[in-house]
Amino acid sequence: MLNELVGKTVAVLGGSGFVGTVLANHLERSGAHTRILTRNREHARGVWSLPNTTTIELDVYSEAALTDALAGCYAAVNLVGILNERGDDGRGFARAHVELTKLLLAACVTAQVPRYLHMSALNAAVDAPSHYLQTKGHAEALVAAAPLQTTVLRPSILFGAGDGLFRRFAQLLRLLPCLPLAGAGFRLQPVFVGDIADLILQLLRQLLPAQHERLELGGPAVWTLRQIVDYTARHLGRRRAVIPVPAMLARIQAEVCEHLPGKPFSRDNWRSLQTDSIVTGENGFARVGIIPTPIEAVMPPLLRPREHYTALREKARR
């Protein structure tokens, strides 16, 4: 059974990020009222123009503040996630993924918010090889124990405009004459961010969801990291030698790179690459009839060289 979201209020934590901005636009079109809960309102500029979206600046680590912000909400969506932390002891990941989830779940119970959707990751488990995946696993355990109707989304790596996958490789390919690549054989099943937003809307429309459900989510094809880099280079028009880095050297590379501006690669990233990010059971998109979008349908125009747009503008002026 389905219900409409018109007039209902959905709170989104992490709504100023990559997934959150796309989701806010989808919620706007559905007729829902959206509350973006954020530590810094300036970070949510991308959704300021949406008439049914309110940005609330608060201390996200205050259960009382979260409870107040959730008053009257039909659902809460937790999109908070970090890929890197200061240092390498797991404390930064634990604070963002575990502590914040615990506070938000408690606030949902107090504010009587019946629905809770949680963004996790494929391979999240308390015994996973990386702090990132371990803390995501601990957060999932908290969600499963909550007295709410909950859905955990476990996608492979996401792609789309402004993503952290193709965008990062595109930057490196523009800068470097060759690309040393750790984890070149790592397999992933990239998921389009728009499909995630569509899925969340469909799940929110369900009147009678399962008490606790967990969906593994993958795109329509499995790629290696090397194939992603080669695809990016081809559509950028940049021929670059890609040099697979052996495991021992990759660990050294990670230790060096985590001290560079923007932390392009870290020891914890390297540990996450030890387990392929692919769906092993049923793809959760089938749950609501969504056909996953392929990379080829989205990325080519986003990767097109700037010179191509310049040529088009010059042609238009003729």
N, C-alpha and C positions, 0 to 999 in steps of 0.2 A: 504494500500500500504506500502511496505517495502523498505528501502534503506540500503546499506551496510555502515559500519562505517570505512572501510579501508581508511586510509589517513586523516580522520577527527580528530579534536582535542577536547577532552573532559576534562574540568577542574573539579577537585574533591576537595572540601573543607571538611576537616575531613577525608582525604584519608589515614591517617596513623593509623586509628583506626580499630576496629573489622570488621566492614562492609567494610570500605574503602580498606583494604588490599585484601579482597576477590574480591571486584569489580575491583580493578586494574588488578588482574590476569585475570579476565573475559574479560576486555577491551583489554588486551594484545592479547588474543587469537582471538579477533574479528578483529584485524588489526588496531584498533584506536590508535592514539597518546594520551597519558594521561598526564595531568599536575596535580601533587599533590601540592596543595597550603597549606602550613603549617607554623606555627610560629617557629618550630624547626625541621630542616632537620633530625637531629639524630633520631627523633621519627618515621621517615619513612623508617628506615633501611630495613623493610620487603619487600619493593618494589624496592630497589636500583638495584637489579639484572635484572629487567625487561627492555629489550632494548628499548622499545617504550614508556617508562615512564620517565618523567622528574619531579624532585622534586624542587619546588621553595619555598625558605624561604622568608617570608615577614611579615609585620605587617598586620594581617588579619583585624584589626580595622581601616585600612586606606583605604578609598574609592579609592584614587588615585592609591595606590599600587595594589589593587584588579583589578582596571580597566586595568592597564598595564599588569597584569598577565593573563587577560582574552582575550587579543587581538588575534583575529583570531580563537577563539574557536567556535565550533558548538553548544556546550551545557555546562552548569554548573550543577553540582550535589552537593547539600549541605547536608552533612551527620553529621554535627556538632550537638552534643548533650551531655549534662552532666546529670548525675543522682543525683549528690550531689553538694552542694555549701558550702562556708564558712558561718557559721551562719545559720539563718533560716528566712531571711526577703525577699527572692525572688530576690534580686538584682543580685546575681551571675547567676541565671537562666535567668533573663531578658537580661543580657549582652551577654551571649552565644547564646541564642535562638532568641531574638527579635532584639537587636541592630545589631548583626552580619548579620542577615537575611536582615534587612533594607539596610545595606551597600552593601551587595552582590547583591541584586536586583538592586540597583541604578547603581552599576558598570556594571552589565549585560546590562542594558539599554544603558549606555554610550558607552560600547564596542561593542554594537550591537550583543550580543549573543542571538539567537532566542529562545533557549530551556532552561528551568530551571526545574530541578527535586529536590524535597525537602523532606527530611526524617522527619516525624513527629511521632505521636504515636496514637494508639487507645485511645479514650476518651479525646484527646486534645480539650480544650474549654476554653474560657476566664473565665467561671464561674465554672471550675473544682475544685475539693477539694484540689489539691496540687499546689504549685508554679511551679513544673515541668510541669504539664499538662496545667496550665493556660498560661505559657509563650509559650508553644508549640502552644496553640490556638491562641495567639496574632500573632505569626509568620505566622500561616496559613492565617490569615486575610490579612497580608501584601502581601503574595504570591497571594492571590485571586484578589488583586487590581492592581497587576503589569501588565504593557503592554507587556507581554511576553506569550509564550505558556508554561504553567506550569502544572506540575503534583505533587500532594502531596501524599506521601505514608504514610499510617497510620497502621503500623503493630502492632500486639500484641508483646509480649516479644520474643526476638530473641535467637536462640541457635545455637551451632556449636563449632568447636575447639576454645578454648580460650574465650568462652562466659562469661557473667557475671551472668548467671543463675546457670547452673550445676556446673561450676567451683567453685563458691562461696560456694555452699552447700557441694561440695566435700571436700573443705578445712575445713569447720566446722565439718563435719562428721569424718574427720581424727583426729581432735584435741579434740573433746568433747565426753564424755561418753554418754551424752544424748543431745538432741537438743530442746531447747525451741523455738517454732515457732509461730510468730505473723502472723495473716492472713492465718491460715492453710486452711480455706475454700475458700480463694480467687481463682476465676476461671480465667484461661488464656488459650490462644490458640497458643502455641509456634510455631514460624515461623523459618524455617531453613535459615541461612544467605545466603547460596548458591542460594536459591530460590529468595531472594531479589535481588541478583546480576544478576541473569538470567532475572528477571522482568525489571530491569533498562535497560539492553541491549535491550530487546524487545521494550521497550518504546522509546528508542533512535533511533531505526531503523524505527519507524513509520514516514512516510512523512507528514501526515496530522492529527496530534493529535488534540484533543479538545483544545479550548483556555485555559480553566482552568478545570482540572479534579482532583478528589480526590478519592483515592482507599483505602478501608479498607482491611486489609490483615491478614488472620489467617491461622494457620496450619490445618491439617486434623482432629484433635481431640481436645476436651476441657479437660483440666486437672485441678485439684486443686493443690494448692501449696504443700499440704501434700502429694499428689500422686507423685509430682516431687521429693520431698525429699526421699520418700520411694523407688522410682525407682533408684535414685542415690545411696542410701545406698546398695540396693540389688546388683547393678553392681559393686560397690566398694568392695563387700564382707564384709561390716561392718554392723553388727546388732546394731542398735542404737534406744533407746526409743525416740520417737518424742512427745513432750509435747505441745499441743496447748495452746497458751497464751491468756487469756481473754483480751478484748479491753482495759480496764483500765490499766492493767499491761503492755500491749503491748506499750502503749504510753510512759510509764516510761522506758521500755526496749529500745525504740527508742532513747529517750533522753540520756540514758547512752551510747548506742552503737555509737552514732554519735561523741562521744569524743574519741573513740578507734582508733588505727592506721588503716588506710584504710577505715574508716567510713563504717563498714559493714551494718549498718541499721540506718536510720535517721527518724526524725519526718515527713519529707516530703515524704519519702518512705512509711511510714505508711499511710499518707493521700491518696497517690496514690492507696493503696490497698483497699480503700473503694468502688471502682467501678470495677467490673469484666472486664478483658481485653479480650473480645470476640467480634467477628464480629456479628452484628445484622441484616445486610442486605446482599447484594451480596458480595461474596468474590472476591476481585479485581484480584486475580490470574487467574480467569476465563476469564478476559479481553484479555489475550494473550495466553490462552490455557495451562497454567502451572498447573500441578497437585502437590499440596503441599507435601513436603517430611515429613514423620512421624519421630518422635523422635527415634523410634525403629530402623530405617534404618541408623542412624548416631551415636548415643551416646554410645552404648555398647562398641565398641573398644576404644573410647576416655576415658571411665570411668574405663576400666579394670585395676586392681591393678598392680603396678610396679612388684610385685612378679611374675605375669603371664609372663611378658616379660623376666624376669630373667630366668624363667624356659624354655622358648622357646630358649633363647640364649644357655643355658647349653645343651639342647637337640640337638641343631644344631652343637655343638662342638663334640658330641659323634661320 
